[in-house]
Amino acid sequence: MIDYKIIGKRIKKSKKSINMTQEKVSEILKVSPEYISRIETGTTKLNLEMLVKMSDVLDISPAYLLTGTNTKSDDYLTPEINDLLKNCSPDKINAVSKMIKIIIDL
């Protein structure tokens, strides 16, 4: 199920990170600032077309808005790897470290 509140939070965070206002986004997308506000609060569902337009305006991937994973970033897997390592014993972490070193040295 799609959580529009989480998508809205990601939009708001991305917008703030590039110092863009709701007014500016609404102007670019040719919608009202109130509509952008409702998207950010999750009270309005945005369709796929608007999701793509929004991601273009904010220079982020639609996948980030939907999943929280920014595949444009070089280190987008780091949080996932960290989560996997949290559940490992010290011995397993040591083994993973050795494998990474082998792969890096190839």
N, C-alpha and C positions, 0 to 999 in steps of 0.2 A: 504494500500500500504506500502511496506517495504521501509524505509528510510535508505539506505546504508551509508549515511554520518553520521547519528547518531550512527549506529552500529560501524562504523569505529572510531568515537570519543570515544565510550565506550571501544573499544579494546585498543586504544592508552592510555586512562586513566588507565585502568586496568594493562596494560603492565608497565607503568611508576610507578604505585603504588607498584609493586614488583621488581622494578629496573631491568627490563628485556629490552634488546635492540631488535630492529627489526632483527638484525643479529642472535641473539640467538633464537628468535622465528622461524625465517626462517630455521635455522639449525635443530631445533627439528622437524618442520613440513616438512622438506625436500622440501622447495620452496625457491624462490629467495627473498632477502631483498626488491627488487623492488615490488614484488607481495604484500608483507606485507604493504609496503608504500601505494600502490594503494588501498588496503583494508581499511587502516586507513583514507584515504582521501575520500573514498566512490566512487572512480572512477572505481573500479572493484567490481562486485557483487560476494559475496562468497556463495557457495552452502551450503546445510544443513550439509553435511559431514564435510566440512571445518569449519563451525560454531561450530560444536561439538568438533572437534579437537582443535580449537582455545580456546574454553572455558576450555577444559581439561588442556592445557598448561598454561593458565592464572589462573587456579583454581577458575573459576567463573561459574555460571550456564548459559546454553544457553538462558534461560528465561531472564536473566539480559541483555545479549547482544541485545535481541529482544525488550524488554519492559522497561529496565532500573530499574526493580525491582529485588533486590537481595534476593531471598527467602531463601538463606542459612543464612542470617543474622537474629538474633533474633528480631530486630526492623524494619524489612522490611516494616511493615505497618505504621510506624510513619509518613512518609511524606504524605501518603494518608489521615490519620486521621487529620493531621494538615491542609490539604487542605479543608477537610470537615468542620472543625471547623471555618475556616476563614469566611465562609458564614453564620455562626450562630449568632444569637443575644446573648447578655450577659445572658439572661434568659435561652436560650437553652444550652449554654455552662455550666451554673450552673447545669442544669438538667442532662446533660451528665456526669459531674463530680460526681454528687451524685450516678448515676447508676454505674459508674466505681468503686466507693468506696464500693457499695453493692456487686458487683461481686468479688472484691478483698477479701472481708471479708468472702466469702462463704467457 
